[in-house]
């Protein structure tokens, strides 16, 4: 039982490592609203540590789901921000608190946020 348990534990550890950064990296960086006249206005920023900033204000909360196409962030009030990639460098953001969709495009490469 000891050998089997340690093998299963090692497999679980490897799985955790694989689902980390590579899945999340598509969402890292700075994003603006596609229909915004001010092309440099940053609407959403996501750091490599999973910190979320809306309108340059940090949101308290955590990522509760992440795939290569979808990311769900839950704030401290229980509202969710759901991000879905629609094309390379473009995403749909659904704000549960506002009950509104926003269409965003990436404006800054995520290298600024990397470790």
C-alpha positions as protocol buffer text, in pm:
chain_id: "A"
residue {
  index: 1
  type: UNK
  ca { x: 0 y: 0 z: 0 }
}
residue {
  index: 2
  type: UNK
  ca { x: 290 y: 237 z: 73 }
}
residue {
  index: 3
  type: UNK
  ca { x: 446 y: 203 z: -275 }
}
residue {
  index: 4
  type: UNK
  ca { x: 110 y: 234 z: -449 }
}
residue {
  index: 5
  type: UNK
  ca { x: 20 y: 538 z: -241 }
}
residue {
  index: 6
  type: UNK
  ca { x: 345 y: 716 z: -319 }
}
residue {
  index: 7
  type: UNK
  ca { x: 310 y: 641 z: -694 }
}
residue {
  index: 8
  type: UNK
  ca { x: -45 y: 784 z: -693 }
}
residue {
  index: 9
  type: UNK
  ca { x: 75 y: 1086 z: -497 }
}
residue {
  index: 10
  type: UNK
  ca { x: 354 y: 1152 z: -752 }
}
residue {
  index: 11
  type: UNK
  ca { x: 104 y: 1122 z: -1041 }
}
residue {
  index: 12
  type: UNK
  ca { x: -126 y: 1373 z: -873 }
}
residue {
  index: 13
  type: UNK
  ca { x: 165 y: 1613 z: -820 }
}
residue {
  index: 14
  type: UNK
  ca { x: 258 y: 1596 z: -1190 }
}
residue {
  index: 15
  type: UNK
  ca { x: -102 y: 1663 z: -1294 }
}
residue {
  index: 16
  type: UNK
  ca { x: -113 y: 1978 z: -1081 }
}
residue {
  index: 17
  type: UNK
  ca { x: 199 y: 2113 z: -1244 }
}
residue {
  index: 18
  type: UNK
  ca { x: 66 y: 2055 z: -1597 }
}
residue {
  index: 19
  type: UNK
  ca { x: -260 y: 2248 z: -1546 }
}
residue {
  index: 20
  type: UNK
  ca { x: -87 y: 2561 z: -1414 }
}
residue {
  index: 21
  type: UNK
  ca { x: 75 y: 2834 z: -1616 }
}
residue {
  index: 22
  type: UNK
  ca { x: 44 y: 2704 z: -1976 }
}
residue {
  index: 23
  type: UNK
  ca { x: -337 y: 2701 z: -1956 }
}
residue {
  index: 24
  type: UNK
  ca { x: -353 y: 3042 z: -1788 }
}
residue {
  index: 25
  type: UNK
  ca { x: -100 y: 3230 z: -2002 }
}
residue {
  index: 26
  type: UNK
  ca { x: -347 y: 3306 z: -2287 }
}
residue {
  index: 27
  type: UNK
  ca { x: -526 y: 3545 z: -2052 }
}
residue {
  index: 28
  type: UNK
  ca { x: -223 y: 3725 z: -1902 }
}
residue {
  index: 29
  type: UNK
  ca { x: -161 y: 4082 z: -2006 }
}
residue {
  index: 30
  type: UNK
  ca { x: -353 y: 4401 z: -2058 }
}
residue {
  index: 31
  type: UNK
  ca { x: -684 y: 4425 z: -2242 }
}
residue {
  index: 32
  type: UNK
  ca { x: -903 y: 4710 z: -2368 }
}
residue {
  index: 33
  type: UNK
  ca { x: -1263 y: 4730 z: -2483 }
}
residue {
  index: 34
  type: UNK
  ca { x: -1283 y: 4675 z: -2858 }
}
residue {
  index: 35
  type: UNK
  ca { x: -1535 y: 4953 z: -2908 }
}
residue {
  index: 36
  type: UNK
  ca { x: -1355 y: 5210 z: -2690 }
}
residue {
  index: 37
  type: UNK
  ca { x: -1246 y: 5528 z: -2870 }
}
residue {
  index: 38
  type: UNK
  ca { x: -944 y: 5564 z: -2638 }
}
residue {
  index: 39
  type: UNK
  ca { x: -726 y: 5283 z: -2772 }
}
residue {
  index: 40
  type: UNK
  ca { x: -477 y: 5303 z: -2483 }
}
residue {
  index: 41
  type: UNK
  ca { x: -732 y: 5278 z: -2202 }
}
residue {
  index: 42
  type: UNK
  ca { x: -661 y: 4957 z: -2007 }
}
residue {
  index: 43
  type: UNK
  ca { x: -986 y: 4792 z: -1897 }
}
residue {
  index: 44
  type: UNK
  ca { x: -853 y: 4459 z: -1767 }
}
residue {
  index: 45
  type: UNK
  ca { x: -508 y: 4346 z: -1654 }
}
residue {
  index: 46
  type: UNK
  ca { x: -418 y: 3992 z: -1546 }
}
residue {
  index: 47
  type: UNK
  ca { x: -80 y: 3915 z: -1392 }
}
residue {
  index: 48
  type: UNK
  ca { x: 109 y: 3585 z: -1405 }
}
residue {
  index: 49
  type: UNK
  ca { x: 13 y: 3533 z: -1039 }
}
residue {
  index: 50
  type: UNK
  ca { x: -358 y: 3554 z: -1124 }
}
residue {
  index: 51
  type: UNK
  ca { x: -417 y: 3907 z: -995 }
}
residue {
  index: 52
  type: UNK
  ca { x: -708 y: 4079 z: -1167 }
}
residue {
  index: 53
  type: UNK
  ca { x: -734 y: 4456 z: -1219 }
}
residue {
  index: 54
  type: UNK
  ca { x: -1048 y: 4617 z: -1364 }
}
residue {
  index: 55
  type: UNK
  ca { x: -1004 y: 4983 z: -1458 }
}
residue {
  index: 56
  type: UNK
  ca { x: -665 y: 4965 z: -1284 }
}
residue {
  index: 57
  type: UNK
  ca { x: -818 y: 4864 z: -947 }
}
residue {
  index: 58
  type: UNK
  ca { x: -724 y: 4525 z: -804 }
}
residue {
  index: 59
  type: UNK
  ca { x: -1010 y: 4282 z: -750 }
}
residue {
  index: 60
  type: UNK
  ca { x: -1000 y: 4067 z: -438 }
}
residue {
  index: 61
  type: UNK
  ca { x: -1080 y: 3707 z: -525 }
}
residue {
  index: 62
  type: UNK
  ca { x: -943 y: 3399 z: -696 }
}
residue {
  index: 63
  type: UNK
  ca { x: -945 y: 3198 z: -1015 }
}
residue {
  index: 64
  type: UNK
  ca { x: -1186 y: 2910 z: -971 }
}
residue {
  index: 65
  type: UNK
  ca { x: -1170 y: 2756 z: -1320 }
}
residue {
  index: 66
  type: UNK
  ca { x: -917 y: 2772 z: -1603 }
}
residue {
  index: 67
  type: UNK
  ca { x: -883 y: 2604 z: -1940 }
}
residue {
  index: 68
  type: UNK
  ca { x: -702 y: 2721 z: -2253 }
}
residue {
  index: 69
  type: UNK
  ca { x: -1029 y: 2883 z: -2373 }
}
residue {
  index: 70
  type: UNK
  ca { x: -1208 y: 2990 z: -2053 }
}
residue {
  index: 71
  type: UNK
  ca { x: -1113 y: 3151 z: -1722 }
}
residue {
  index: 72
  type: UNK
  ca { x: -1349 y: 3213 z: -1429 }
}
residue {
  index: 73
  type: UNK
  ca { x: -1253 y: 3458 z: -1154 }
}
residue {
  index: 74
  type: UNK
  ca { x: -1471 y: 3487 z: -844 }
}
residue {
  index: 75
  type: UNK
  ca { x: -1450 y: 3809 z: -644 }
}
residue {
  index: 76
  type: UNK
  ca { x: -1478 y: 3841 z: -267 }
}
residue {
  index: 77
  type: UNK
  ca { x: -1855 y: 3904 z: -295 }
}
residue {
  index: 78
  type: UNK
  ca { x: -1915 y: 3581 z: -488 }
}
residue {
  index: 79
  type: UNK
  ca { x: -1966 y: 3747 z: -827 }
}
residue {
  index: 80
  type: UNK
  ca { x: -1788 y: 3595 z: -1124 }
}
residue {
  index: 81
  type: UNK
  ca { x: -1594 y: 3744 z: -1411 }
}
residue {
  index: 82
  type: UNK
  ca { x: -1600 y: 3491 z: -1694 }
}
residue {
  index: 83
  type: UNK
  ca { x: -1345 y: 3525 z: -1974 }
}
residue {
  index: 84
  type: UNK
  ca { x: -1373 y: 3328 z: -2298 }
}
residue {
  index: 85
  type: UNK
  ca { x: -1123 y: 3353 z: -2581 }
}
residue {
  index: 86
  type: UNK
  ca { x: -1303 y: 3422 z: -2910 }
}
residue {
  index: 87
  type: UNK
  ca { x: -991 y: 3455 z: -3129 }
}
residue {
  index: 88
  type: UNK
  ca { x: -618 y: 3502 z: -3069 }
}
residue {
  index: 89
  type: UNK
  ca { x: -583 y: 3827 z: -2873 }
}
residue {
  index: 90
  type: UNK
  ca { x: -960 y: 3871 z: -2835 }
}
residue {
  index: 91
  type: UNK
  ca { x: -1196 y: 3768 z: -2559 }
}
residue {
  index: 92
  type: UNK
  ca { x: -1546 y: 3806 z: -2426 }
}
residue {
  index: 93
  type: UNK
  ca { x: -1573 y: 3915 z: -2062 }
}
residue {
  index: 94
  type: UNK
  ca { x: -1900 y: 3853 z: -1881 }
}
residue {
  index: 95
  type: UNK
  ca { x: -1934 y: 4051 z: -1557 }
}
residue {
  index: 96
  type: UNK
  ca { x: -2179 y: 3868 z: -1331 }
}
residue {
  index: 97
  type: UNK
  ca { x: -2222 y: 4170 z: -1100 }
}
residue {
  index: 98
  type: UNK
  ca { x: -2314 y: 4403 z: -1388 }
}
residue {
  index: 99
  type: UNK
  ca { x: -2484 y: 4128 z: -1592 }
}
residue {
  index: 100
  type: UNK
  ca { x: -2302 y: 4261 z: -1896 }
}
residue {
  index: 101
  type: UNK
  ca { x: -2071 y: 4135 z: -2171 }
}
residue {
  index: 102
  type: UNK
  ca { x: -1762 y: 4323 z: -2285 }
}
residue {
  index: 103
  type: UNK
  ca { x: -1558 y: 4245 z: -2595 }
}
residue {
  index: 104
  type: UNK
  ca { x: -1187 y: 4296 z: -2532 }
}
residue {
  index: 105
  type: UNK
  ca { x: -864 y: 4287 z: -2729 }
}
residue {
  index: 106
  type: UNK
  ca { x: -510 y: 4249 z: -2601 }
}
residue {
  index: 107
  type: UNK
  ca { x: -305 y: 4568 z: -2611 }
}
residue {
  index: 108
  type: UNK
  ca { x: 18 y: 4478 z: -2429 }
}
residue {
  index: 109
  type: UNK
  ca { x: 220 y: 4159 z: -2446 }
}
residue {
  index: 110
  type: UNK
  ca { x: 210 y: 3952 z: -2126 }
}
residue {
  index: 111
  type: UNK
  ca { x: 592 y: 3953 z: -2089 }
}
residue {
  index: 112
  type: UNK
  ca { x: 563 y: 4244 z: -1843 }
}
residue {
  index: 113
  type: UNK
  ca { x: 382 y: 4013 z: -1604 }
}
residue {
  index: 114
  type: UNK
  ca { x: 603 y: 3705 z: -1635 }
}
residue {
  index: 115
  type: UNK
  ca { x: 824 y: 3587 z: -1351 }
}
